[in-house]
Amino acid sequence: MDWRNAGFRTKIGKIDGSVIFPLLLAIVVFHYVTIFFLVLYAGVSMYMSFRGRSMKWLWRRLRFWLRRGVILARTQRYWRYVRTGHY
């Protein structure tokens, strides 16, 4: 079975299984911190499914937010331009 596409097969309308399962699990789990994280995950997953975003997009946005937009790593081409003034 190809697990990468498992979420595409579990859609109910526009909402996929990654939204429904955490919400159902939050009903069973009684600790408020666990319920908060499950509902937060379901909300982010629902936003991504409605906007057509991927998990890769989410990780890129999260890294951008954690870095506050500062990119520390540069390519060799960039440093060559800094040194010489042209590519």
PAGUDO-743478 format. One record per residue: x, y, z of N, C-alpha, C in turn; residue number from 1. Coordinates in Angstrom, 1 decimal. Layout:
% residues N
X,Y,Z,X,Y,Z,X,Y,Z,NUM
...
***
This chain:
% residues 87
0.8,-1.2,0.0,0.0,0.0,0.0,0.9,1.2,0.0,1
0.5,2.2,-0.8,1.2,3.5,-0.9,0.7,4.4,0.2,2
1.4,4.6,1.3,1.0,5.4,2.5,1.0,6.9,2.2,3
1.8,7.3,1.2,1.9,8.7,0.9,0.5,9.3,0.5,4
-0.3,8.5,-0.2,-1.5,8.9,-0.8,-2.7,8.4,0.1,5
-2.5,8.0,1.3,-3.6,7.5,2.1,-4.6,8.6,2.5,6
-4.1,9.8,2.7,-5.0,10.9,3.0,-5.9,11.3,1.9,7
-5.5,11.0,0.6,-6.4,11.4,-0.5,-7.6,10.4,-0.6,8
-7.4,9.2,-0.1,-8.5,8.3,-0.2,-9.5,8.4,1.0,9
-9.2,9.1,2.0,-10.1,9.2,3.2,-10.8,10.5,3.2,10
-11.1,11.1,2.1,-11.8,12.4,2.1,-13.3,12.2,2.2,11
-13.9,13.1,3.0,-15.4,13.2,3.1,-15.7,14.7,2.6,12
-16.0,14.8,1.4,-16.2,16.1,0.8,-14.8,16.8,0.6,13
-14.6,17.9,1.1,-13.3,18.6,1.1,-12.4,18.3,2.3,14
-13.0,17.7,3.3,-12.3,17.4,4.6,-11.7,16.0,4.5,15
-10.4,15.8,4.8,-9.8,14.5,4.8,-9.7,13.9,6.2,16
-9.2,12.7,6.3,-9.1,12.0,7.5,-8.2,12.6,8.6,17
-7.3,13.4,8.1,-6.4,14.0,9.1,-7.1,15.1,9.9,18
-8.3,15.5,9.5,-9.0,16.5,10.2,-10.0,15.8,11.1,19
-10.7,14.7,10.6,-11.8,14.1,11.3,-11.2,13.2,12.5,20
-10.2,12.5,12.3,-9.7,11.6,13.3,-9.2,12.3,14.6,21
-8.5,13.4,14.5,-8.1,14.1,15.8,-9.3,14.6,16.5,22
-10.3,15.1,15.8,-11.5,15.6,16.4,-12.3,14.5,17.1,23
-12.4,13.3,16.5,-13.0,12.2,17.2,-12.2,11.7,18.4,24
-10.9,11.7,18.3,-10.1,11.4,19.4,-10.2,12.3,20.5,25
-10.4,13.6,20.2,-10.5,14.6,21.3,-11.8,14.4,22.1,26
-12.8,13.8,21.5,-14.0,13.5,22.3,-13.7,12.5,23.3,27
-12.8,11.5,23.0,-12.5,10.4,24.0,-11.5,10.8,25.0,28
-10.5,11.6,24.6,-9.4,12.0,25.6,-10.0,13.1,26.5,29
-9.6,13.0,27.8,-10.2,13.9,28.7,-9.3,15.0,29.2,30
-8.0,15.0,28.9,-7.1,16.0,29.4,-7.2,17.2,28.5,31
-7.3,18.4,29.0,-7.6,19.6,28.2,-6.4,20.0,27.3,32
-5.1,19.6,27.7,-4.0,19.9,26.9,-4.0,19.1,25.7,33
-4.3,17.8,25.8,-4.3,16.9,24.7,-5.4,17.3,23.7,34
-6.6,17.7,24.3,-7.7,18.1,23.4,-7.3,19.4,22.7,35
-6.6,20.3,23.3,-6.2,21.5,22.7,-5.3,21.2,21.5,36
-4.3,20.3,21.7,-3.3,20.0,20.6,-4.0,19.2,19.5,37
-4.9,18.4,19.8,-5.7,17.6,18.7,-6.5,18.6,17.9,38
-7.2,19.5,18.6,-8.1,20.4,17.8,-7.2,21.4,17.0,39
-6.1,21.8,17.6,-5.1,22.7,16.8,-4.6,22.0,15.6,40
-4.2,20.7,15.7,-3.8,20.0,14.6,-4.9,19.8,13.5,41
-6.1,19.5,14.0,-7.2,19.4,13.1,-7.5,20.7,12.3,42
-7.4,21.8,13.1,-7.6,23.1,12.4,-6.6,23.4,11.4,43
-5.3,23.2,11.7,-4.3,23.4,10.7,-4.5,22.5,9.5,44
-4.8,21.3,9.7,-5.0,20.3,8.6,-6.2,20.7,7.8,45
-7.2,21.2,8.4,-8.4,21.6,7.7,-8.1,22.9,6.8,46
-7.3,23.8,7.4,-6.9,25.0,6.6,-6.1,24.6,5.4,47
-5.1,23.6,5.6,-4.3,23.2,4.5,-5.1,22.4,3.4,48
-6.1,21.7,3.8,-6.9,20.9,2.8,-7.8,21.9,2.1,49
-8.3,22.9,2.7,-9.1,23.9,2.0,-8.3,24.8,1.0,50
-7.1,25.1,1.4,-6.2,25.9,0.6,-5.4,25.1,-0.4,51
-5.4,23.8,-0.3,-4.6,23.0,-1.2,-3.1,23.0,-0.9,52
-2.8,23.2,0.4,-1.4,23.3,0.8,-0.9,21.9,1.2,53
0.4,21.7,1.2,1.0,20.4,1.6,1.7,20.5,2.9,54
2.1,19.4,3.5,2.8,19.4,4.7,4.2,20.1,4.5,55
4.8,19.9,3.4,6.0,20.6,3.1,5.9,22.1,3.2,56
4.8,22.6,2.7,4.5,24.1,2.8,4.4,24.5,4.3,57
3.7,23.7,5.1,3.6,24.0,6.5,4.9,24.0,7.2,58
5.8,23.1,6.9,7.1,23.1,7.6,8.0,24.3,7.1,59
7.9,24.7,5.9,8.6,25.8,5.4,8.1,27.1,6.1,60
6.8,27.2,6.2,6.2,28.4,6.9,6.6,28.4,8.4,61
6.6,27.3,9.0,7.0,27.2,10.4,8.4,27.6,10.6,62
9.3,27.1,9.8,10.7,27.4,9.8,10.9,28.9,9.6,63
10.2,29.5,8.6,10.3,30.9,8.4,9.8,31.7,9.6,64
8.7,31.3,10.2,8.2,32.0,11.4,9.2,31.9,12.6,65
9.8,30.7,12.8,10.8,30.5,13.9,12.0,31.3,13.6,66
12.5,31.5,12.4,13.7,32.3,12.1,13.4,33.7,12.0,67
12.1,34.1,12.1,11.7,35.5,11.9,12.1,36.0,10.5,68
12.1,35.2,9.5,12.3,35.6,8.2,13.8,35.6,7.8,69
14.7,35.4,8.8,16.1,35.5,8.5,16.6,34.2,8.0,70
17.3,34.2,6.8,17.8,33.0,6.2,19.4,33.1,6.4,71
19.9,32.2,7.2,21.3,32.2,7.5,22.2,31.5,6.4,72
21.6,30.5,5.9,22.4,29.7,4.9,22.3,30.3,3.5,73
23.4,30.5,2.8,23.4,31.1,1.5,24.1,30.1,0.5,74
23.8,30.2,-0.7,24.4,29.3,-1.7,25.8,29.8,-2.0,75
26.5,28.9,-2.7,27.9,29.3,-3.1,27.9,30.4,-4.1,76
26.8,30.4,-4.9,26.7,31.5,-5.9,26.6,32.9,-5.2,77
25.8,32.9,-4.1,25.7,34.2,-3.4,27.0,34.7,-2.9,78
27.8,33.8,-2.2,29.0,34.2,-1.6,30.1,34.5,-2.7,79
30.0,33.9,-3.9,30.9,34.3,-5.0,30.5,35.7,-5.4,80
29.3,36.0,-5.5,28.8,37.4,-5.8,29.3,38.4,-4.8,81
29.2,38.1,-3.5,29.7,39.0,-2.5,31.2,39.2,-2.6,82
32.0,38.2,-2.9,33.4,38.3,-3.0,33.8,39.0,-4.3,83
33.3,38.7,-5.4,33.8,39.2,-6.7,32.9,40.3,-7.3,84
31.7,40.4,-6.9,30.8,41.5,-7.4,30.0,41.0,-8.6,85
30.3,39.8,-9.2,29.5,39.3,-10.3,29.4,37.8,-10.2,86
28.4,37.2,-10.9,28.2,35.8,-10.8,29.2,35.1,-11.7,87
***
